[in-house]
Amino acid sequence: MDNGVPAGHSKAVPSPPESITEPAPARTLWRHRNFLLLWTGQSVSEMGSAITQLALPLTAVVVLHASTFQVGLLTAAATAAFALIALPAGALVDRWVKRPLMVWCDAARMLIIGSVPLAAALHVLTLGQLYAVAVTAGVCTVFFDVAYQSYLPVVVAREQLVDGNGKLGATQSFAQVAGPGLGGGLVGLVGAASAMAVDAVSYAVSVASLLAMRVYEERPQAEQARAGLRAEIGEGLSFVLRHPVLRKIAACTGTANLFGSMGVALEIVFLVRVLRVRPADTGLLIAVASLGGVAGGLLAGRLSRRIGSARIIWYSMLVLGFPQLLIPLAAPGWRVAAFTVGMAFFSFSAVVYNVAQVSYRQAICPPRLLGRMNAAIRWVVWGTIPLGALLGGVLGTLAGVRATLWIAYAGGWAAGWWVFFSPLRRQRDLAGLDLKDRGLEDHGAPGSGVPGQGGRERPDGSGPQLCD
């Protein structure tokens, strides 16, 4: 999942303190009011999004009779914004206060997603509207997700990032369990398009949770914006590309997303048209498979301690993710179980990997660069998704769905070699990486002029970190 030297000249006077203050540690996140509000809102929102993830392609396949290529194009449209606007979005997010931006993004997505069941009720729904909904909701998601990953370190202390990311990852995976099952039931009761109304309501709940939070967040200093948007984008990209671990994480996640999106684009087509699963039952199969992701979120911390917080980043991809190759072996009848088992391991390994590498990114990056680092990573790792989805649609049409799935999941597993051949391979734990390995040498390191964020200081919580 899923980031250089600042433009202009440095000043002789000391740099001012960071505009976002580090929160005081709470004894446990279970008693952390603001985190619980954030967690609750996002859990409900993720549940709604999981329903839409199933209902949107089902609407195209079942209601509008879309072709394999059109379904792949719809998946590509939903993620195209990450390739097109993620970099400027990261620079802009670093200029703005995060929570109001997140509120506006959720409110916009509530209206955009809500337009689908409304159009269906009026019998005016078209494939063109589904494309428009996918693109515009994707733009809002870009800004929300970049702000969201930069906002968690504002809400919780740095040593709580792994715990916070693990909880968020576990509930996200739980949404992938309950969401498709609920979505499948709703599709059977009210139809695919009408089921998306639940997602619109979930965004309203997220808005209410964000508004109820009481977190002090200083406005970023105005002088940061004077460097220019292009220079700020370049600073974030350079930070990622010069860092020996971050650039390998970006390459690994980007490659995995490229091939993974090929598989996801054909998932519904594979289930409905190749495995002959009833549309209402697709949600149940996906829900059972997603239990692997829930287990991954719950066990990520324990596995990190047992295997090593550095080693787990590549181990999760190459070892835990290997059984995903069962997916293309699925066939009608009892052999449908191969799809469920393979997807369960795929989800498990993906969540463990994401918890490890995202938490690492959040801990090692200077706060003033968080938005740009996250956006730069996401530009790479999410920017490959629409291309993969498009390739999935094309290859699925030309070579067949099953052959394309072999390419997709074999390529996704092989992406783990990027992080295996990195400084992480020589380390068991991230705390053992020296300053040179972390790419944060004092001279020229981004943020080295910021008190408490320079290259001389080992970041707190250098444990496993979380993509995306």
MIRO-159707 format. One record per residue (C-alpha): z negated, x, y negated. Coordinates in pm, 1 decimal. Layout:
<sites>
+----------+----------+----------+
|        Z |        X |        Y |
+----------+----------+----------+
|        Z |        X |        Y |
...
+----------+----------+----------+
</sites>
This chain:
<sites>
+----------+----------+----------+
|        Z |        X |        Y |
+----------+----------+----------+
|      0.0 |      0.0 |      0.0 |
|    -35.2 |    138.7 |   -341.9 |
|     93.6 |    648.9 |   -831.3 |
|    191.2 |   1513.1 |  -1567.7 |
|     84.8 |   1588.8 |  -1856.9 |
|     27.6 |   1340.6 |  -2138.9 |
|    294.1 |   1326.8 |  -2407.0 |
|    211.8 |   1472.2 |  -2745.0 |
|    -22.8 |   1754.7 |  -2836.4 |
|   -389.1 |   1785.0 |  -2751.8 |
|   -653.4 |   1767.4 |  -3021.5 |
|   -917.3 |   2028.3 |  -3093.2 |
|  -1193.8 |   1768.6 |  -3117.3 |
|  -1364.3 |   1643.2 |  -2801.8 |
|  -1208.7 |   1340.1 |  -2639.1 |
|  -1396.5 |   1011.3 |  -2687.2 |
|  -1577.3 |    851.2 |  -2395.2 |
|  -1375.8 |    635.8 |  -2159.5 |
|  -1323.0 |    284.9 |  -2290.5 |
|  -1432.3 |    130.7 |  -1961.7 |
|  -1791.1 |    207.5 |  -1873.8 |
|  -1902.9 |    270.0 |  -1517.4 |
|  -2113.3 |    -22.5 |  -1392.6 |
|  -2467.0 |     37.4 |  -1277.4 |
|  -2496.8 |     34.8 |   -900.5 |
|  -2639.9 |   -277.6 |   -742.0 |
|  -2851.9 |   -251.9 |   -428.9 |
|  -2594.2 |   -449.7 |   -229.5 |
|  -2271.8 |   -626.2 |   -311.8 |
|  -2410.1 |   -938.2 |   -145.3 |
|  -2634.3 |   -973.7 |   -453.4 |
|  -2373.2 |   -859.7 |   -704.8 |
|  -2293.9 |  -1179.4 |   -899.0 |
|  -1973.9 |  -1060.0 |  -1063.8 |
|  -1831.6 |   -911.2 |   -745.1 |
|  -1913.4 |  -1228.7 |   -553.1 |
|  -1727.6 |  -1436.4 |   -812.3 |
|  -1428.5 |  -1203.8 |   -795.5 |
|  -1441.4 |  -1203.3 |   -416.3 |
|  -1470.9 |  -1583.1 |   -393.1 |
|  -1182.9 |  -1649.6 |   -629.4 |
|   -958.3 |  -1401.7 |   -455.2 |
|  -1051.5 |  -1530.5 |   -109.2 |
|   -947.0 |  -1883.6 |   -201.9 |
|   -633.9 |  -1756.7 |   -375.7 |
|   -539.1 |  -1542.1 |    -75.6 |
|   -581.6 |  -1844.2 |    149.7 |
|   -337.1 |  -2041.9 |    -63.9 |
|    -94.2 |  -1751.3 |    -77.5 |
|   -103.1 |  -1720.7 |    302.2 |
|      1.1 |  -2084.5 |    325.0 |
|    290.8 |  -2023.0 |     86.2 |
|    392.7 |  -1710.6 |    278.7 |
|    455.6 |  -1940.1 |    574.7 |
|    568.7 |  -2252.5 |    387.9 |
|    823.8 |  -2090.8 |    155.1 |
|   1056.7 |  -1948.2 |    425.2 |
|    997.1 |  -2257.0 |    641.0 |
|   1111.1 |  -2471.0 |    348.3 |
|   1427.2 |  -2263.0 |    327.7 |
|   1490.1 |  -2267.6 |    705.6 |
|   1386.7 |  -2622.9 |    798.7 |
|   1440.8 |  -2825.4 |    479.5 |
|   1734.4 |  -2646.9 |    316.1 |
|   1887.5 |  -2498.6 |    637.2 |
|   1916.7 |  -2148.1 |    492.8 |
|   2102.9 |  -1877.0 |    683.2 |
|   1943.6 |  -1555.3 |    812.1 |
|   2084.6 |  -1364.3 |    514.0 |
|   1957.2 |  -1626.7 |    266.6 |
|   1605.4 |  -1605.4 |    414.0 |
|   1614.2 |  -1226.3 |    378.0 |
|   1736.2 |  -1264.6 |     20.4 |
|   1448.0 |  -1502.9 |    -54.0 |
|   1196.0 |  -1246.3 |     73.8 |
|   1366.9 |   -979.7 |   -139.0 |
|   1350.0 |  -1203.9 |   -448.2 |
|    974.2 |  -1250.8 |   -402.0 |
|    911.3 |   -874.7 |   -428.5 |
|   1197.0 |   -762.0 |   -655.1 |
|    969.3 |   -752.9 |   -960.0 |
|    775.9 |   -457.1 |   -817.0 |
|   1091.2 |   -248.0 |   -815.2 |
|   1199.2 |   -362.7 |  -1162.2 |
|    888.8 |   -387.0 |  -1381.1 |
|    593.7 |   -223.3 |  -1199.9 |
|    607.9 |     98.9 |  -1406.3 |
|    606.0 |    -59.0 |  -1754.0 |
|    353.4 |   -313.4 |  -1626.6 |
|    112.9 |    -31.3 |  -1538.5 |
|    139.3 |    123.6 |  -1886.2 |
|     87.3 |   -215.2 |  -2049.8 |
|   -209.9 |   -300.0 |  -1828.9 |
|   -379.3 |     24.4 |  -1938.2 |
|   -346.7 |    -98.8 |  -2300.1 |
|   -497.2 |   -442.0 |  -2235.5 |
|   -830.0 |   -587.4 |  -2128.0 |
|   -789.5 |   -672.4 |  -1761.4 |
|   -970.1 |  -1002.6 |  -1702.4 |
|   -785.0 |  -1221.5 |  -1959.3 |
|   -455.0 |  -1088.3 |  -1826.2 |
|   -553.4 |  -1182.3 |  -1471.7 |
|   -650.3 |  -1532.1 |  -1588.0 |
|   -312.9 |  -1588.5 |  -1755.5 |
|   -123.9 |  -1460.5 |  -1449.8 |
|   -309.4 |  -1695.0 |  -1215.8 |
|   -256.7 |  -1991.0 |  -1448.6 |
|    116.7 |  -1918.0 |  -1462.5 |
|    140.6 |  -1889.4 |  -1083.4 |
|    -38.4 |  -2222.4 |  -1047.2 |
|    239.0 |  -2392.3 |  -1247.8 |
|    524.7 |  -2199.1 |  -1085.7 |
|    418.2 |  -2263.4 |   -725.1 |
|    325.8 |  -2621.5 |   -810.4 |
|    684.6 |  -2689.3 |   -916.6 |
|    804.1 |  -2672.6 |   -552.1 |
|    611.5 |  -2970.8 |   -410.4 |
|    687.9 |  -3162.4 |   -730.5 |
|   1062.6 |  -3100.4 |   -694.1 |
|   1045.1 |  -3189.8 |   -324.9 |
|    871.9 |  -3518.8 |   -405.4 |
|   1150.1 |  -3598.6 |   -653.1 |
|   1416.4 |  -3494.9 |   -398.1 |
|   1566.9 |  -3235.1 |   -633.0 |
|   1455.5 |  -2915.6 |   -455.0 |
|   1728.9 |  -2654.0 |   -415.3 |
|   1755.7 |  -2304.3 |   -273.3 |
|   1821.6 |  -2181.6 |   -627.9 |
|   1479.2 |  -2312.1 |   -735.2 |
|   1313.5 |  -2130.5 |   -445.4 |
|   1476.5 |  -1806.6 |   -562.0 |
|   1358.9 |  -1871.1 |   -920.5 |
|   1004.6 |  -1947.1 |   -803.2 |
|    999.1 |  -1631.3 |   -589.8 |
|   1114.1 |  -1410.5 |   -881.3 |
|    890.3 |  -1555.7 |  -1155.6 |
|    580.6 |  -1572.0 |   -934.8 |
|    656.4 |  -1213.7 |   -835.7 |
|    651.0 |  -1101.9 |  -1201.1 |
|    307.2 |  -1257.8 |  -1246.7 |
|    190.9 |  -1096.0 |   -922.8 |
|    297.3 |   -751.2 |  -1045.5 |
|     79.9 |   -773.6 |  -1356.5 |
|   -209.3 |   -938.3 |  -1171.7 |
|   -219.2 |   -688.5 |   -885.1 |
|   -197.3 |   -380.4 |  -1108.2 |
|   -477.0 |   -519.7 |  -1327.7 |
|   -678.9 |   -626.0 |  -1022.1 |
|   -681.2 |   -281.4 |   -859.9 |
|   -779.7 |   -129.5 |  -1195.3 |
|  -1050.4 |   -393.1 |  -1251.7 |
|  -1256.6 |   -344.2 |   -934.7 |
|  -1394.1 |     -6.3 |  -1057.0 |
|  -1508.1 |   -192.5 |  -1371.9 |
|  -1698.9 |   -449.7 |  -1167.1 |
|  -1867.0 |   -222.6 |   -910.0 |
|  -1995.3 |    134.4 |   -910.2 |
|  -1773.2 |    408.3 |   -771.1 |
|  -1988.7 |    459.5 |   -462.3 |
|  -1940.3 |     87.9 |   -381.9 |
|  -1559.3 |     97.6 |   -388.6 |
|  -1515.5 |    142.4 |    -12.3 |
|  -1757.3 |   -144.8 |     56.2 |
|  -1587.7 |   -365.0 |   -203.0 |
|  -1237.6 |   -286.0 |    -82.6 |
|  -1345.0 |   -342.3 |    277.4 |
|  -1484.2 |   -687.0 |    196.7 |
|  -1175.7 |   -780.7 |     -2.6 |
|   -951.2 |   -651.4 |    277.1 |
|  -1144.1 |   -843.3 |    542.9 |
|  -1121.7 |  -1173.0 |    355.9 |
|   -756.6 |  -1111.9 |    277.7 |
|   -698.1 |  -1073.3 |    648.6 |
|   -913.6 |  -1378.2 |    721.3 |
|   -685.5 |  -1571.3 |    486.1 |
|   -394.6 |  -1446.5 |    695.8 |
|   -573.8 |  -1595.2 |    997.4 |
|   -677.7 |  -1931.3 |    856.6 |
|   -391.4 |  -1965.9 |    607.2 |
|    -95.9 |  -1981.2 |    848.2 |
|   -290.5 |  -2206.3 |   1088.4 |
|   -380.1 |  -2440.3 |    803.4 |
|    -29.0 |  -2405.0 |    668.4 |
|    121.9 |  -2494.5 |   1004.5 |
|    -96.8 |  -2805.2 |   1020.6 |
|     -3.9 |  -2903.6 |    666.3 |
|    364.9 |  -2847.2 |    739.7 |
|    334.1 |  -3083.4 |   1034.8 |
|    152.4 |  -3345.2 |    824.4 |
|    320.8 |  -3336.2 |    483.1 |
|    618.1 |  -3101.8 |    518.4 |
|    675.0 |  -2736.7 |    426.7 |
|    739.2 |  -2786.7 |     54.6 |
|    442.2 |  -3018.2 |     -4.6 |
|    207.3 |  -2774.8 |    173.4 |
|    255.6 |  -2531.0 |   -115.8 |
|     49.7 |  -2760.7 |   -341.2 |
|   -260.3 |  -2606.8 |   -180.4 |
|   -157.8 |  -2266.3 |   -315.8 |
|   -128.0 |  -2408.5 |   -667.3 |
|   -483.1 |  -2545.2 |   -640.9 |
|   -610.3 |  -2211.2 |   -510.9 |
|   -488.4 |  -2037.9 |   -827.5 |
|   -691.1 |  -2286.6 |  -1032.8 |
|  -1002.8 |  -2187.9 |   -834.7 |
|   -928.9 |  -1820.5 |   -901.2 |
|   -897.6 |  -1889.0 |  -1273.7 |
|  -1236.9 |  -2063.3 |  -1276.4 |
|  -1401.2 |  -1773.2 |  -1088.1 |
|  -1261.6 |  -1513.3 |  -1329.5 |
|  -1376.0 |  -1714.6 |  -1630.3 |
|  -1728.0 |  -1735.3 |  -1486.1 |
|  -1764.5 |  -1356.2 |  -1457.6 |
|  -1975.8 |  -1166.3 |  -1710.5 |
|  -1851.3 |   -807.1 |  -1706.7 |
|  -1845.7 |   -593.5 |  -2020.6 |
|  -1509.9 |   -427.2 |  -2057.7 |
|  -1427.0 |   -238.0 |  -2374.3 |
|  -1080.9 |   -274.5 |  -2521.6 |
|   -866.9 |     36.5 |  -2457.0 |
|   -841.3 |    255.0 |  -2765.3 |
|   -541.2 |    193.3 |  -2989.8 |
|   -449.2 |    562.2 |  -3008.4 |
|   -356.6 |    549.7 |  -2638.0 |
|    -59.9 |    324.2 |  -2718.9 |
|     83.7 |    559.0 |  -2983.0 |
|    213.4 |    802.8 |  -2721.1 |
|    487.2 |    552.9 |  -2640.5 |
|    556.6 |    343.3 |  -2333.3 |
|    795.5 |    595.9 |  -2177.5 |
|    546.9 |    881.4 |  -2214.5 |
|    266.1 |    674.7 |  -2062.5 |
|    482.0 |    577.4 |  -1766.5 |
|    576.3 |    941.6 |  -1717.8 |
|    211.3 |   1045.0 |  -1722.0 |
|    124.8 |    804.0 |  -1441.8 |
|    426.0 |    903.7 |  -1231.7 |
|    360.0 |   1274.0 |  -1285.6 |
|     -2.4 |   1237.5 |  -1179.8 |
|    107.7 |   1085.8 |   -849.2 |
|    396.4 |   1323.8 |   -783.4 |
|    192.1 |   1640.8 |   -859.3 |
|    -95.4 |   1533.0 |   -635.1 |
|    -46.2 |   1671.9 |   -281.5 |
|   -216.8 |   1377.8 |   -113.8 |
|   -111.0 |   1088.1 |   -338.7 |
|    258.6 |   1170.0 |   -313.2 |
|    238.0 |   1173.6 |     68.1 |
|     45.8 |    844.3 |     64.2 |
|    316.3 |    695.2 |   -158.5 |
|    590.0 |    820.6 |     74.5 |
|    411.6 |    689.8 |    383.8 |
|    336.0 |    346.1 |    240.2 |
|    679.6 |    312.2 |     83.6 |
|    850.8 |    395.9 |    411.5 |
|    625.3 |    161.7 |    608.4 |
|    690.6 |   -119.8 |    360.4 |
|   1066.2 |    -62.1 |    375.0 |
|   1075.9 |   -108.7 |    750.6 |
|    791.0 |   -359.3 |    761.1 |
|    965.4 |   -592.1 |    516.5 |
|   1269.5 |   -587.0 |    744.4 |
|   1048.1 |   -730.7 |   1016.9 |
|    868.3 |   -978.2 |    792.4 |
|   1198.3 |  -1111.5 |    656.0 |
|   1303.4 |  -1205.4 |   1010.4 |
|    962.9 |  -1311.7 |   1141.9 |
|   1014.0 |  -1688.1 |   1100.6 |
|   1375.3 |  -1667.6 |   1219.2 |
|   1260.4 |  -1471.9 |   1528.0 |
|    989.1 |  -1722.7 |   1613.0 |
|   1186.4 |  -2040.7 |   1550.6 |
|   1539.7 |  -1949.3 |   1657.7 |
|   1491.9 |  -1670.5 |   1915.7 |
|   1152.6 |  -1743.6 |   2073.9 |
|   1202.7 |  -2120.8 |   2025.6 |
|    853.5 |  -2177.4 |   1882.8 |
|    804.0 |  -2513.2 |   1711.1 |
|    775.3 |  -2479.7 |   1328.2 |
|    426.3 |  -2631.4 |   1328.1 |
|    312.4 |  -2375.8 |   1592.4 |
|    437.8 |  -2068.5 |   1405.1 |
|    128.5 |  -2078.2 |   1186.6 |
|    -99.6 |  -2075.3 |   1490.2 |
|     67.4 |  -1767.0 |   1637.9 |
|     56.6 |  -1581.5 |   1306.7 |
|   -306.2 |  -1687.2 |   1257.0 |
|   -414.0 |  -1549.2 |   1595.4 |
|   -225.5 |  -1224.9 |   1529.3 |
|   -393.3 |  -1191.3 |   1190.0 |
|   -735.3 |  -1168.2 |   1356.7 |
|   -647.0 |   -801.7 |   1395.0 |
|   -652.2 |   -766.3 |   1018.4 |
|   -995.3 |   -929.2 |    994.8 |
|  -1126.1 |   -685.0 |   1254.7 |
|   -967.1 |   -400.4 |   1059.5 |
|  -1147.0 |   -496.7 |    739.7 |
|  -1480.8 |   -531.7 |    916.7 |
|  -1449.7 |   -206.8 |   1112.5 |
|  -1277.4 |     12.7 |    852.4 |
|  -1600.4 |    172.1 |    730.5 |
|  -1735.9 |    232.4 |   1080.3 |
|  -1406.3 |    382.4 |   1200.1 |
|  -1391.3 |    600.8 |    891.5 |
|  -1733.6 |    746.2 |    968.6 |
|  -1656.1 |    797.0 |   1338.4 |
|  -1301.7 |    935.1 |   1308.3 |
|  -1329.7 |   1092.8 |    964.3 |
|  -1252.4 |    953.7 |    621.2 |
|   -948.9 |   1183.2 |    579.4 |
|   -829.3 |   1174.1 |    938.4 |
|   -838.5 |    791.8 |    954.4 |
|   -553.8 |    765.7 |    700.0 |
|   -294.5 |    911.5 |    939.5 |
|   -476.1 |    809.8 |   1261.1 |
|   -458.2 |    441.4 |   1163.4 |
|    -79.3 |    463.1 |   1131.4 |
|     16.4 |    678.3 |   1429.6 |
|   -246.6 |    580.6 |   1687.5 |
|   -386.6 |    239.3 |   1598.2 |
|    -45.5 |    114.0 |   1488.9 |
|    154.1 |    221.8 |   1794.3 |
|    119.3 |   -111.4 |   1985.4 |
|    324.3 |   -288.0 |   1714.8 |
|    624.9 |   -183.0 |   1924.4 |
|    537.8 |   -474.0 |   2155.0 |
|    673.1 |   -720.6 |   1895.5 |
|   1046.1 |   -685.6 |   1975.2 |
|    965.9 |   -723.6 |   2347.6 |
|    857.7 |  -1087.4 |   2298.4 |
|   1061.2 |  -1357.5 |   2470.4 |
|   1040.3 |  -1737.2 |   2514.7 |
|    756.6 |  -1863.7 |   2733.4 |
|    446.7 |  -1662.3 |   2813.2 |
|    603.9 |  -1341.7 |   2680.8 |
|    556.4 |  -1479.2 |   2329.1 |
|    212.9 |  -1316.6 |   2372.1 |
|    377.1 |   -977.7 |   2312.8 |
|    451.9 |  -1089.0 |   1957.6 |
|     91.0 |  -1195.4 |   1899.3 |
|    -63.5 |   -878.6 |   2045.7 |
|    178.4 |   -648.7 |   1865.9 |
|    124.6 |   -824.8 |   1533.1 |
|   -254.7 |   -809.0 |   1583.2 |
|   -243.2 |   -429.6 |   1617.1 |
|      2.0 |   -410.5 |   1327.0 |
|   -240.7 |   -606.2 |   1104.9 |
|   -543.5 |   -408.3 |   1225.0 |
|   -388.7 |    -69.4 |   1153.4 |
|   -246.6 |   -181.8 |    818.2 |
|   -584.4 |   -300.3 |    687.1 |
|   -768.5 |     13.4 |    806.3 |
|   -501.8 |    231.3 |    642.0 |
|   -509.6 |     33.5 |    317.1 |
|   -888.4 |     36.7 |    286.3 |
|   -885.1 |    413.9 |    336.6 |
|   -604.7 |    510.8 |     98.6 |
|   -665.7 |    262.1 |   -185.1 |
|  -1033.9 |    352.0 |   -209.0 |
|   -931.7 |    718.1 |   -221.1 |
|   -688.8 |    647.9 |   -506.3 |
|   -949.7 |    456.9 |   -704.7 |
|  -1213.2 |    728.2 |   -665.8 |
|   -995.2 |   1029.4 |   -743.8 |
|   -806.7 |    892.3 |  -1047.4 |
|   -941.7 |    919.7 |  -1405.0 |
|  -1023.2 |    566.8 |  -1530.4 |
|   -780.1 |    586.2 |  -1822.8 |
|   -492.8 |    638.2 |  -1574.9 |
|   -590.0 |    376.5 |  -1317.8 |
|   -337.0 |    116.8 |  -1428.8 |
|    -51.2 |    364.8 |  -1447.5 |
|   -144.4 |    537.1 |  -1124.4 |
|   -165.1 |    206.3 |   -937.6 |
|    160.3 |     89.4 |  -1096.0 |
|    339.0 |    413.9 |  -1010.1 |
|    222.3 |    390.8 |   -649.8 |
|    316.8 |     25.9 |   -634.0 |
|    655.2 |     90.0 |   -791.2 |
|    731.1 |    317.6 |   -498.7 |
|    561.7 |    131.7 |   -216.5 |
|    644.0 |   -224.7 |   -325.3 |
|    981.4 |   -131.3 |   -468.5 |
|   1105.9 |    -65.8 |   -115.2 |
|   1010.5 |   -415.6 |      2.3 |
|   1301.8 |   -614.2 |   -148.7 |
|   1543.4 |   -349.5 |    -20.8 |
|   1393.2 |   -374.2 |    326.4 |
|   1404.5 |   -753.6 |    321.9 |
|   1768.4 |   -744.6 |    215.2 |
|   1848.1 |   -490.2 |    486.9 |
|   1667.6 |   -710.7 |    737.3 |
|   1886.9 |  -1005.5 |    645.5 |
|   2205.9 |   -798.9 |    665.5 |
|   2120.3 |   -618.0 |    990.7 |
|   1983.8 |   -937.7 |   1144.6 |
|   2320.5 |  -1100.8 |   1079.5 |
|   2532.5 |   -806.7 |   1198.6 |
|   2328.0 |   -652.5 |   1481.5 |
|   2105.0 |   -941.5 |   1582.3 |
|   1743.2 |  -1029.0 |   1512.0 |
|   1584.8 |   -848.4 |   1807.4 |
|   1774.0 |   -521.5 |   1750.9 |
|   1673.8 |   -527.4 |   1384.9 |
|   1308.7 |   -575.6 |   1480.0 |
|   1323.5 |   -262.8 |   1698.4 |
|   1448.3 |    -64.1 |   1399.4 |
|   1187.9 |   -223.0 |   1171.1 |
|    873.1 |   -162.9 |   1373.8 |
|    973.9 |    178.0 |   1509.8 |
|   1048.2 |    293.2 |   1154.2 |
|    721.2 |    148.7 |   1025.2 |
|    521.2 |    336.7 |   1290.5 |
|    704.6 |    666.1 |   1220.5 |
|    604.0 |    644.5 |    850.5 |
|    261.9 |    778.0 |    949.3 |
|    404.5 |   1128.6 |    991.5 |
|    421.6 |   1158.0 |    609.9 |
|     40.4 |   1165.9 |    581.0 |
|     -1.7 |   1361.5 |    903.8 |
|    190.4 |   1652.4 |    746.1 |
|    -30.5 |   1667.4 |    435.8 |
|   -360.0 |   1835.4 |    338.2 |
|   -534.9 |   1545.1 |    514.5 |
|   -430.1 |   1683.5 |    855.9 |
|   -659.4 |   1986.1 |    811.2 |
|   -958.9 |   1776.0 |    710.6 |
|  -1190.4 |   1541.1 |    888.1 |
|  -1343.1 |   1396.9 |    571.2 |
|  -1208.4 |   1359.2 |    220.9 |
|  -1521.6 |   1517.5 |     78.1 |
|  -1404.4 |   1843.9 |    233.6 |
|  -1089.0 |   1868.1 |     22.5 |
|  -1117.4 |   2143.4 |   -236.5 |
|   -998.6 |   2111.6 |   -597.6 |
|   -658.7 |   2262.7 |   -525.0 |
|   -598.2 |   2020.3 |   -238.7 |
|   -695.1 |   1726.8 |   -456.4 |
|   -448.5 |   1835.3 |   -725.5 |
|   -711.5 |   1806.9 |   -998.4 |
|   -730.1 |   2164.9 |  -1123.5 |
|   -892.4 |   2186.3 |  -1464.6 |
|   -586.1 |   2328.2 |  -1640.0 |
|   -340.1 |   2051.8 |  -1710.4 |
|   -504.1 |   1796.5 |  -1488.6 |
|   -466.9 |   1447.3 |  -1626.4 |
|   -800.6 |   1342.2 |  -1762.6 |
|   -940.1 |   1694.5 |  -1769.6 |
|  -1019.9 |   1654.1 |  -2137.3 |
|  -1224.0 |   1342.7 |  -2071.5 |
|  -1597.1 |   1395.7 |  -2026.4 |
|  -1695.2 |   1333.4 |  -1666.8 |
|  -1333.3 |   1307.2 |  -1548.9 |
|  -1216.0 |   1666.5 |  -1554.6 |
|  -1085.2 |   1880.3 |  -1276.8 |
|  -1414.9 |   2067.8 |  -1237.1 |
|  -1596.6 |   1761.8 |  -1108.1 |
|  -1574.6 |   1627.2 |   -754.7 |
|  -1539.4 |   1249.4 |   -784.1 |
|  -1820.6 |   1040.8 |   -648.8 |
|  -1749.1 |    835.0 |   -340.9 |
|  -1476.3 |   1059.1 |   -208.9 |
|  -1472.0 |    861.6 |    108.4 |
|  -1182.1 |    669.2 |    253.4 |
|   -989.1 |    489.2 |    -14.3 |
|   -745.0 |    172.8 |    -24.1 |
|   -229.4 |    -74.9 |    -77.4 |
|   -109.3 |   -121.5 |    -84.6 |
+----------+----------+----------+
</sites>
